[in-house]
Structures are given as structure tokens and as C-alpha cells.
Amino acid sequence: MSGLTIFFTILQVLSGLAVTVIVLMHSGKSAGLSGSISGGAETFLSKGKAKSLDAKLAKATKWFALAFVLLTLILNLI
């Protein structure tokens, strides 16, 4: 294995771990429903923060997944 292959493999493992962690950090689709049924008092500002956090997590997921796919293709070509 060359140094370049090892470098890209380490990057691929790190991006795969990042995608896994970011996906696990997403709030579930049922989080809003269970909060409304159990009487959770969410203010307008806290809902905006949650949506912006979810939007940031979605964007990060897309970029890390793209990096993972590109690294997989690069490693396949090497």
C-alpha cells in the first residue's frame, strides 16, 4: 500500500464516521408529535433553533456523504 492510498483510506474512514454521527444527531420525524402529545411547551424561538440545527445537519450530511462517495471512487481508481 502506498502512502497516498493510506491517506485516502484514513480520510474515507473519517468521513464515514462523520456521516454516521451526523445522521444519528438528526432529530426524528416523531419528535414534534411526541412533544405536542406530552404537552411539551416549545416557544417560537426554540422551534426556529431546532429547524436551523436540522438544516445545518442536513447540509453537513450531504457534504460528508459526497466526500465519502468521491473518496470511494478515488480509492477504486488507485
C-alpha positions, 0 to 999 in steps of 0.5 A, a space after each residue: 500500500 502506498 502512502 497516498 492510498 493510506 491517506 485516502 483510506 484514513 480520510 474515507 474512514 473519517 468521513 464515514 464516521 462523520 456521516 454516521 454521527 451526523 445522521 444519528 444527531 438528526 432529530 426524528 420525524 416523531 419528535 414534534 408529535 411526541 412533544 405536542 402529545 406530552 404537552 411539551 411547551 416549545 416557544 417560537 424561538 426554540 422551534 426556529 433553533 431546532 429547524 436551523 440545527 436540522 438544516 445545518 445537519 442536513 447540509 453537513 450530511 450531504 457534504 460528508 456523504 459526497 466526500 465519502 462517495 468521491 473518496 470511494 471512487 478515488 480509492 477504486 481508481 488507485 
